[in-house]
């Protein structure tokens, strides 16, 4: 079934695969086979022509040309015989017989060499036979008789010399015929060799033309079968790359090009689906951003109301509380002698409740202002904040007889000095307040680099030997206004550790209680290191900060809040 597609060009059904087409290696294999076939044909014909040319050249060089040379040797030998006979007959000088004698030997040698060269040509053999026969007749009938009579002292007559000359002229005619036939044979052989060479040249010219035609056909084939589909694919892919994601890429060309086009089309569909999903997410994000903007406006309005509440709580609410406490105290002072013990107790309850209400309001304001009122981001010497907290807790530490062991120096962090001082003061104040009744409090502060995260940070630990915190309450104590003891046992509002957690988290850190430590309480917290402030390692061994002294209550609301979790 044919595939369906939506208006955006995406497939909604299964699309049939590309038609079976030859692959590019198959095309090249066919073209290579055709080239090899043409080259093989030309090679066979060329080899035959080269063989013929070589054979004809060898025949001309090794047979015909040597035959002509031997024929000229034979002719020269016979001429030497005729000249020697004539010279001896006229001069009777025996020296003239030497050319005749040597000529006979040379003629016999030339004839023996010439006959095998002419064995394949009856006409030339016939010419040679006639020359040999005519030469033999001339020697028998004329040359030898003349030589014999001359040796006997008989002078030859002119008629005999003339007859010898006429007989030798007939031999010359036979020589001429042999030379002409040899020349004709050479001319025919050279003509055949030239024709073979011409055919050979035409063959190589045709081979070159065939190669050019094959190259042109191969180029056209590559363009039509590979180049054109790839160009179309490149153009379609470029349109998609330019943003026209609805443009469908049609497969065409060889199998590899179709597979590539199919893969690119599948990628386009996936990109289009991803783009559609991204646009939907973008629309959803825009809607959520608008909702967040509305919530931000609402949050700002709520913060403004909270600020207004803080102002009312810090001024308007505390004024009636002070009046309640003041008038209750005046009532006790003026009419105390008229009241019984129960009435005085009621007045004390009212005064104590008003004062505790003031403390709760102050602690709540302090908690709500963390990160809103005090939000400085400056390099802070963490050791200096610890020193200030210890100064604020000096009387409480001295009265409790507490010993504070701390590093001599601490590093620099980025934050708010007031909040960090408040952090130390609450942690150390709790450590001194919740001390064990049977031993003086000892508080140990340590610091070391934190390696649990990717960003540089410092890991602090505050350990005391006090009453400790049960494991099941290790999370509850960080909740605001959560107490583990009654007010009659330990004073406070239960906001101290909640305030510490908010301060640490406001500075990008974390805080927790070590539940494995049972001999007292051990609180860990991690704060990011300052990226710009001077870094130095704190002392590894804490040194005592205070010596034991008389005990005194640690509550002091005139300084930064020292509320506790219980």
Secondary structure, DSSP 8 states (H G I E B T S, - for coil): ----B-TTS-B-S----------HHHHHHHHHHHHHHHHHHHHHHHHHHHHHHHHHHHHIIIIIHHHHHHHHHHHHHHHHHHHHHHHHHHH--TTHHHHHHHHHHHHHHHHHHHHHHTTT-HHHHHHHHHHHHHHHHHIIIIIHHHHHHHHHT----HHHHHHHHHHHHHHHHHHHHHHHHHHHHHHHHHHHHHHHHHHHHHHHHHHHHHHHHHHHHHHHHHIIIIIHHHHHHHHHHHHHHTT-TT------SSHHHHHHHHHHHHHHHHHHHHHHHHHHHHHHHHHHHHHHHHHHHHHHHHHHHHHHHHHIIIIIHHHHHHHHHHHHHHHHHHHGGGS-HHHHHHHHHHHHHHHHHHHHHHHHHHHHHBTTTB---EEEEHHHHHHHHHHHTHHHHHHTT-EEEE-S---EEEE-HHHHHHHHHHHHHHHHHT--TTS--EEEEEEEEE-SSSS-EEEEEEEE-SS---GGGTTGGGSTT--SS-TTTS-S-S-HHHHHHHHHHHTT-EEEE-TT--SS-EEEEEEE--SSS------SS-EE------------TTSS------
